[in-house]
Amino acid sequence: MTPSGLLSKQGLLARIAAKPPLIEGAIDIATQVQPNGVDLTLRDVSRYEDAGLIDFSNAKRALPKLAPLTYSANGELHLKSGAYLVTFNEIVNLPLDLAALGRTRSSLLRCGAALHTAVWDAGYSGRSQSLLVVYNEAGVTLTRDARIMQLVFYTLETATAEGYRGAYQAENIGAAKEIYLLRSKEEAGAALKQTFITSPSLTEEGFLHGSATVEQCLAVANRKYAKVKELVAMVVETSKLTSKLQYDKAKDGQLYPHIYGPLNREAVVEVRDVRQDGSGKFVAIV
């Protein structure tokens, strides 16, 4: 068990240098990394246009319609008092041993506006959004890429067995540049000798199963491939695919990449081992 605590600047920089990086898409990471957190910057602002609906099971959940706002020619937005949804520039990739909390930067608070945020769960990956409320009756002006929130990261006492699996996984980042297809080492070796790679799921379900992130891939490996001793992940470069790639929501609420057709061999750019720990749990892709 690892003592939990707040990551320092040194710990943040080490995690940002990892693969996948803790934060990607920053404007200037040297400026944005603070002694105890990372500043997130403003990408987009939208105004709420109608009401939302929240229930217990999320079966009836409905998010309100949004109207994107346009920056002026000099890259500014003047916001009147009220509620807005903001989207950040940065993509956050949380490993299974970290969670995060967001706090409004003090300068924004002093202008009479505040961000209201949820918890960034371990295993989450995406370009996040938060509620911005302008309390100042005179409003507030924000520039594109303004630093408006500081995200602070906490280590967990133990890494969670399963990370975030909600509807907002991979939000606002579009298709991943690389996806992962799991196979036994023997199956992968045989498949890579073919011009086009198939599997029983292509006939039975109409697509090949993939994973969008390392964390997602490891979770699938532990659920479905626990008895496979030599497991590998075929790394697929999505820009090279000749068959349709589509992200579909599974029963667990996550979006998974599915290839609707055979996988052309040239799209497989690497094969990596999926490593197990002493207990047999898959813990890393190397």
Backbone hydrogen bonds, N-H to C=O, Kabsch-Sander energy under -0.5 kcal/mol:
donor,donor_aa,acceptor,acceptor_aa,energy
2,T,157,E,-2.7
5,G,155,T,-0.7
7,L,153,F,-2.8
9,K,35,P,-1.1
12,L,8,S,-2.6
13,L,9,K,-2.6
14,A,10,Q,-1.8
15,R,11,G,-2.0
16,I,12,L,-2.5
17,A,13,L,-1.5
18,A,15,R,-0.8
22,L,15,R,-1.3
24,E,91,I,-2.2
31,T,28,D,-0.9
32,Q,28,D,-2.2
33,V,29,I,-2.1
34,Q,32,Q,-0.6
34,Q,37,G,-3.6
37,G,34,Q,-0.5
38,V,151,L,-2.3
39,D,32,Q,-2.8
40,L,149,M,-3.4
42,L,146,A,-2.0
43,R,87,T,-2.7
44,D,87,T,-1.5
46,S,85,L,-2.5
47,R,67,A,-2.5
48,Y,83,A,-0.7
49,E,65,K,-2.6
50,D,65,K,-0.7
53,L,62,A,-2.8
62,A,53,L,-2.4
67,A,47,R,-2.5
69,L,45,V,-2.9
72,S,76,E,-2.9
75,G,72,S,-2.2
77,L,142,L,-2.6
79,L,77,L,-0.7
79,L,140,V,-3.3
80,K,78,H,-0.5
82,G,134,V,-1.5
84,Y,132,L,-2.8
85,L,46,S,-2.4
86,V,84,Y,-0.5
86,V,130,S,-2.8
87,T,44,D,-2.4
88,F,128,S,-2.1
89,N,41,T,-2.0
91,I,24,E,-3.1
92,V,126,G,-2.7
93,N,22,L,-2.6
94,L,92,V,-0.5
94,L,124,Y,-3.1
98,L,95,P,-1.4
99,A,154,Y,-2.2
100,A,120,W,-2.2
101,L,152,V,-2.3
102,G,118,A,-0.5
103,R,150,Q,-2.5
105,R,148,I,-2.2
108,L,105,R,-0.8
109,L,105,R,-1.7
110,R,106,S,-2.3
111,C,107,S,-0.6
111,C,108,L,-0.8
112,G,109,L,-1.9
113,A,108,L,-1.7
114,A,133,V,-2.2
116,H,131,L,-3.0
120,W,100,A,-2.6
121,D,119,V,-0.9
123,G,94,L,-0.7
123,G,95,P,-0.9
124,Y,121,D,-2.0
126,G,92,V,-1.9
127,R,171,E,-3.0
128,S,126,G,-0.8
130,S,86,V,-1.9
131,L,116,H,-1.9
132,L,84,Y,-3.0
133,V,114,A,-2.8
133,V,131,L,-0.5
134,V,82,G,-2.9
134,V,132,L,-0.5
135,Y,112,G,-2.2
135,Y,133,V,-0.8
136,N,112,G,-1.8
139,G,136,N,-2.0
140,V,79,L,-2.0
142,L,77,L,-2.8
144,R,75,G,-2.5
145,D,42,L,-2.2
146,A,143,T,-1.9
148,I,40,L,-1.9
148,I,146,A,-0.8
149,M,40,L,-1.4
150,Q,103,R,-3.0
151,L,38,V,-3.2
151,L,149,M,-0.5
152,V,101,L,-3.0
152,V,150,Q,-0.5
154,Y,99,A,-3.1
155,T,5,G,-2.7
156,L,97,D,-2.4
160,T,96,L,-2.4
164,Y,122,A,-2.7
169,Q,166,G,-1.4
170,A,125,S,-3.4
171,E,168,Y,-1.8
173,I,170,A,-1.1
179,I,236,V,-2.0
180,Y,211,S,-2.5
181,L,234,M,-2.0
183,R,232,V,-2.2
185,K,230,E,-2.8
188,A,184,S,-2.7
189,G,185,K,-2.1
190,A,186,E,-2.0
191,A,187,E,-2.6
192,L,188,A,-2.4
193,K,190,A,-1.1
194,Q,191,A,-2.0
197,I,263,L,-3.2
202,L,199,S,-1.4
203,T,199,S,-0.8
203,T,200,P,-0.6
204,E,200,P,-2.6
205,E,201,S,-2.9
206,G,201,S,-1.2
207,F,201,S,-1.1
208,L,259,I,-2.3
210,G,257,P,-1.1
211,S,180,Y,-2.0
217,C,213,T,-2.4
218,L,214,V,-2.7
219,A,215,E,-2.0
220,V,216,Q,-2.1
221,A,217,C,-2.5
222,N,218,L,-2.3
223,R,219,A,-1.6
224,K,220,V,-3.0
225,Y,220,V,-0.5
225,Y,221,A,-2.0
228,V,225,Y,-1.8
229,K,227,K,-0.6
231,L,229,K,-0.7
232,V,183,R,-2.9
233,A,272,R,-3.0
234,M,181,L,-3.3
234,M,232,V,-0.5
235,V,233,A,-0.6
235,V,270,E,-3.2
236,V,179,I,-2.9
236,V,234,M,-0.6
237,E,267,A,-2.8
238,T,177,K,-2.0
238,T,236,V,-0.8
240,K,237,E,-1.9
241,L,238,T,-1.3
244,K,260,Y,-0.7
246,Q,258,H,-2.6
248,D,246,Q,-0.6
248,D,256,Y,-2.5
250,A,254,Q,-2.7
253,G,250,A,-1.9
256,Y,248,D,-2.8
256,Y,254,Q,-0.5
258,H,246,Q,-3.1
259,I,208,L,-2.0
260,Y,244,K,-2.9
260,Y,258,H,-0.7
261,G,259,I,-1.7
263,L,197,I,-2.9
264,N,262,P,-0.7
265,R,195,T,-2.7
267,A,264,N,-1.9
268,V,265,R,-1.7
269,V,235,V,-2.2
269,V,267,A,-0.9
270,E,235,V,-1.1
272,R,233,A,-2.5
274,V,231,L,-2.5
275,R,273,D,-0.7
275,R,284,A,-2.5
277,D,281,K,-2.5
280,G,277,D,-1.8
283,V,275,R,-2.7
284,A,275,R,-1.2
286,V,273,D,-2.6
